Amino acid sequence: MYKDLGIKGRVLMLTLLPTSLLALVLGGYFTWVQQADMQAQLLQRGQMIAEHLAPLAAPALTRGDAVLLERIADHVLDQADVRAVSFIGADHQRLAHAGPRMLNESPAGEAASLTLTSSTEATRFLQPVFERHRNLSAAPTNLAEDHLLGWVELEMSHQGTLLRGYRSLLASLLLVATGLGVTALLALRMSRAINDPLRRIKQGVALLKEGRLETRLPPLGSHELDELASGINRMAEALQSAQEEMQHNIDQATEDVRQNLETIEIQNIELDLARKEALEASRIKSEFLANMSHEIRTPLNGILGFTNLLKKSDLTPRQQDYLSTIEKSADNLLGIINEVLDFSKIEAGKLVLESIPFNLRDLVQDTLTILAPSAHEKRLELVSLVYRDTPLQLVGDPMRLKQVLTNLVSNAIKFTREGTIAVRAMLEDDSDDELAQLRISVQDTGIGLSDADVRALFQAFTQADNSLSRQAGGTGLGLVISKRLIEQMGGEIGVSSTPGVGSEFWISLSLPKSLDGSEDAFAPSLGRRLVAVLEPQELTRQALHHQLEDCGLEAADFSSLDALVEEVAARRLGKHPLGLAVIAADSRSLSPEDLARRVWELEEQGCKTLVLCPTTEQALYHRVLPESHSQLQAKPVCTRKLQQALSALVAPRQAAVEPSGPVVSRAPRLLCVDDNPANLLLVQTLLGDMGADVLAVDSGFAALEAVQRERFDLVLMDVQMPGMDGRQATEAIRRWESQQGLDPVPIVALTAHALANEKRALLQGGMDDYLTKPIGERQLAQVVLKWSGLTLGNQGAARAIHGPHAERALQVLDPEEGLRLAAGKADLAADMLSMLLASLDADRQAIAQAARSGDRTALLERVHRLHGATRYCGVPQLRAACQLSETLIKQNNPEAQHALEELDAAIQRLADVAREEA
């Protein structure tokens, strides 16, 4: 409230408030004191009157003279403030009374002295009268003779005292009001003397605020206010001067800004042109990369394809070496192209990471398995250590993580002459239930890196050794790509190295944990068996221990093969025999012949042996081991393969009976389109060798005509062709199919482009799938099976059965085969054939009935039953016919009816031959 008051109000309040409070306090105090004094005087006067009446009334009280007492009482009423007077005898009888009835009660008791009682209106006195009051002038009376004569009762009124008090209070209030009025007039005069100059100052400041800087304040009649006005005037002069200077600067700055805007507008135009040029350059770069990929991969496709075809022919060892060199060089060139394209995709921000579940241990071990041959050629040891607390089931992009790990291990192999390369995977932080903070490191014993090499290591096209005499090749993009991939995954990559000692590249990465842990479960077939381990390398032995323990085994180490054989022999008849042995061998420390002899000795002692050897020496040990398929594994062995191999040694599986005839289906009808004669010949040759029926054309126009002329199971379409390219041909085929109301034929692009946007454009343009050159037999077989449902690689048998001379390809009745299937027992073979012939007519009729009624389930059941019966008899033609019919019925193939007719003919031929031989 005080803050809301102006100066005038504050002056008035500060002047009147203390004065008013002081006047009220003092006036009230003095009025109260005066009232108290008058009250005391009233009581004192009443006491005096009562005491004076006692001697006067004593004689009359003695005589009981009521008349005299009445005169005395009347005389006393004339006194001021006396309201009533009474005289009471010793016997308490009222002898005389003057005035109205008394207001207060008589004081209680037989007091020997004056007593009184008061109220707001009056005070009543009771004065005892004694014998001594009669003789005031005589000598003192004996106290024993001083007896009570009566009482004098007097009541004093308070009205006069109150009236005088009110008069005094009124006078005080009048004086206070007068003083306050004078003070208010003085305060108003003072506030006006202060407020008027301040108002002038306020008006002047308001004018200055409005920008009228020429305003000046006049003298205000006070020294202090004149100094304030002078200061404001000086400030106004300074502001006016500053405004003029600022206006000048603004005019100058405006001119400068105008010129700068013109310059910026020109620069924006130039930047826009530069941006368009940069976008055009980026587009040209992408087209160049796509064309480069196409132009390089297209001849590489021919080189690799025909190299593989040539290696299948009869060649001399030297020619085989030449072809291997050509294939390796082409693969290296393909790897360089892939690195350049990956780098370009990362630079363009077009690389998209997947997020799928994967097994970390399998990823690490698979990577080392792929790189093992190059390491073993240099006699290097590859080791993987995945610590037990590391979660194995994760979610991420396994392909890109494997690419990074492959690059790091390849570099370690490249720059290491001898020693060990260890890959470790461990858990850094497991505080989060959903994320796992991993650290994967690749440590080698290679040449090491200096500080300068480390600083330049993750730069594009840079290697640790850039000299002309360097021993390791490559583009220098691998680590840059790895760094970008890891950073895109949200991790980091680094290196610590000592020249001459080795390097350790590490990856720190946080990946979500997968909820599916089923893939990491091992079969509990090994129990807690004790296995003997011979591994001279300490780190490899430690890794092997971890793997064996993960398989549920307990490992016992041995320093030599002799000690291992002796321990196995010693424990043979004990409570804990050694029934398994894992031996790491290489040709430098253990020759194949010595190993074969030792393995035979262990087998004689009842100990199954698994041999681990380098990939480069598998052929040496393969020929000397009796069961090399189950006793030999390449290093570094994967945990799953190790578990499977040991389980097979402990509990060998019975070999499944393979069908004597191939699983056949009709040959797929394929259309191949490519303008490059070499590629066209390659694809036609690969597919033809795998049993496909291939039509090859060299242009999009010819492809359109071929599709309009006949139906194909699959079209393999090249993308870049003169005249009508692959996209245009696909669009034309789709339009024609739509007009004719036909089901679309699957079209698979054969492209050398490797960019993701190019592949998306192909799929959006109407193609169903794509294959990136160079392509191989396996890729072709998979894509044909995917889109046509027909298998490649076993079509020769199908064409043999469907051909016009099928009855000559397979015998109707083969007694030798029947005898072999009956384990050499002629009577059993005759019985099995008799049983088949006896049920042949019934089976033939049941199959014909099911075919006529269209009951596919019954038909498939009858054909399958007949097929099972032919497996134990020497009837190869009928068996092949049953197999073909069953396969085509399962596939809902239109050729199934023709196959059933062939089956009926085969049954008839078998019956005829059986009757002739009977």
Stockholm file with secondary structure:
# STOCKHOLM 1.0

chainA/1-918         MYKDLGIKGRVLMLTLLPTSLLALVLGGYFTWVQQADMQAQLLQRGQMIAEHLAPLAAPALTRGDAVLLERIADHVLDQADVRAVSFIGADHQRLAHAGPRMLNESPAGEAASLTLTSSTEATRFLQPVFERHRNLSAAPTNLAEDHLLGWVELEMSHQGTLLRGYRSLLASLLLVATGLGVTALLALRMSRAINDPLRRIKQGVALLKEGRLETRLPPLGSHELDELASGINRMAEALQSAQEEMQHNIDQATEDVRQNLETIEIQNIELDLARKEALEASRIKSEFLANMSHEIRTPLNGILGFTNLLKKSDLTPRQQDYLSTIEKSADNLLGIINEVLDFSKIEAGKLVLESIPFNLRDLVQDTLTILAPSAHEKRLELVSLVYRDTPLQLVGDPMRLKQVLTNLVSNAIKFTREGTIAVRAMLEDDSDDELAQLRISVQDTGIGLSDADVRALFQAFTQADNSLSRQAGGTGLGLVISKRLIEQMGGEIGVSSTPGVGSEFWISLSLPKSLDGSEDAFAPSLGRRLVAVLEPQELTRQALHHQLEDCGLEAADFSSLDALVEEVAARRLGKHPLGLAVIAADSRSLSPEDLARRVWELEEQGCKTLVLCPTTEQALYHRVLPESHSQLQAKPVCTRKLQQALSALVAPRQAAVEPSGPVVSRAPRLLCVDDNPANLLLVQTLLGDMGADVLAVDSGFAALEAVQRERFDLVLMDVQMPGMDGRQATEAIRRWESQQGLDPVPIVALTAHALANEKRALLQGGMDDYLTKPIGERQLAQVVLKWSGLTLGNQGAARAIHGPHAERALQVLDPEEGLRLAAGKADLAADMLSMLLASLDADRQAIAQAARSGDRTALLERVHRLHGATRYCGVPQLRAACQLSETLIKQNNPEAQHALEELDAAIQRLADVAREEA
#=GR chainA/1-918 SS CGGGCCHHHHHHHHHHHHHHHHHHHHHHHHHHHHHHHHHHHHHHHHHHHHHHHHHHHHHHHHHTCHHHHHHHHHHHHTSTTEEEEEEEETTSCEEEEESSCCSSCCCCSCCSSCEEEECSSEEEEEEEEEGGGGGSSSCCCCGGGCCEEEEEEEEEESHHHHHHHHHHHHHHHHHHHHHHHHHHHHHHHHHHHHHHHHHHHHHHHHHHHTTCTTCCCCCCSSHHHHHHHHHHHHHHHHHHHHHHHHHHHHHHHHHHHHHHHHHHHHHHHHHHHHHHHHHHHHHHHHHHHHHHHHHHHHHHHHHHHHHHHHHTSCCCHHHHHHHHHHHHHHHHHHHHHHHHHHHHHHHTTCCCCCCEEEEHHHHHHHHHHHHHHHHHHTTCEEEEEECTTSCCEEEECHHHHHHHHHHHHHHHHHTCSSSEEEEEEEEEECCSSSEEEEEEEEECCSSCCCHHHHHTTTSTTCCSCCSTTCSCCCCSCHHHHHHHHHHHTTCEEEEEEETTTEEEEEEEEEEEBCSCCGGGCCCTTSTTCEEEEECCCHHHHHHHHHHHHHTTCEEEECSSHHHHHHHHHHTTTSSSCCCEEEEECCTTTSCHHHHHHHHHHHHHTTCEEEEEECGGGHHHHHTTSTTHHHHEEESSCCHHHHHHHHHHHHSCCCCCCCCSSCCCCCCCEEEEECSCHHHHHHHHHHHHHTTCEEEEESSHHHHHHHHHHSCCSEEEEESCCSSSCHHHHHHHHHHHHHHHTCCCCCEEEEECCCCHHHHHHHHHTTCCEEEESSCCHHHHHHHHHHHHCCCCSCHHHHHHHHSTTHHHHSCSCCHHHHHHHTTTCHHHHHHHHHHHHHHHHHHHHHHHHHHHHTCHHHHHHHHHHHHHHHTTSSCHHHHHHHHHHHHHHHTTCTTHHHHHHHHHHHHHHHHHHHHHHC
#=GC SS_cons         CGGGCCHHHHHHHHHHHHHHHHHHHHHHHHHHHHHHHHHHHHHHHHHHHHHHHHHHHHHHHHHTCHHHHHHHHHHHHTSTTEEEEEEEETTSCEEEEESSCCSSCCCCSCCSSCEEEECSSEEEEEEEEEGGGGGSSSCCCCGGGCCEEEEEEEEEESHHHHHHHHHHHHHHHHHHHHHHHHHHHHHHHHHHHHHHHHHHHHHHHHHHHTTCTTCCCCCCSSHHHHHHHHHHHHHHHHHHHHHHHHHHHHHHHHHHHHHHHHHHHHHHHHHHHHHHHHHHHHHHHHHHHHHHHHHHHHHHHHHHHHHHHHHTSCCCHHHHHHHHHHHHHHHHHHHHHHHHHHHHHHHTTCCCCCCEEEEHHHHHHHHHHHHHHHHHHTTCEEEEEECTTSCCEEEECHHHHHHHHHHHHHHHHHTCSSSEEEEEEEEEECCSSSEEEEEEEEECCSSCCCHHHHHTTTSTTCCSCCSTTCSCCCCSCHHHHHHHHHHHTTCEEEEEEETTTEEEEEEEEEEEBCSCCGGGCCCTTSTTCEEEEECCCHHHHHHHHHHHHHTTCEEEECSSHHHHHHHHHHTTTSSSCCCEEEEECCTTTSCHHHHHHHHHHHHHTTCEEEEEECGGGHHHHHTTSTTHHHHEEESSCCHHHHHHHHHHHHSCCCCCCCCSSCCCCCCCEEEEECSCHHHHHHHHHHHHHTTCEEEEESSHHHHHHHHHHSCCSEEEEESCCSSSCHHHHHHHHHHHHHHHTCCCCCEEEEECCCCHHHHHHHHHTTCCEEEESSCCHHHHHHHHHHHHCCCCSCHHHHHHHHSTTHHHHSCSCCHHHHHHHTTTCHHHHHHHHHHHHHHHHHHHHHHHHHHHHTCHHHHHHHHHHHHHHHTTSSCHHHHHHHHHHHHHHHTTCTTHHHHHHHHHHHHHHHHHHHHHHC
//
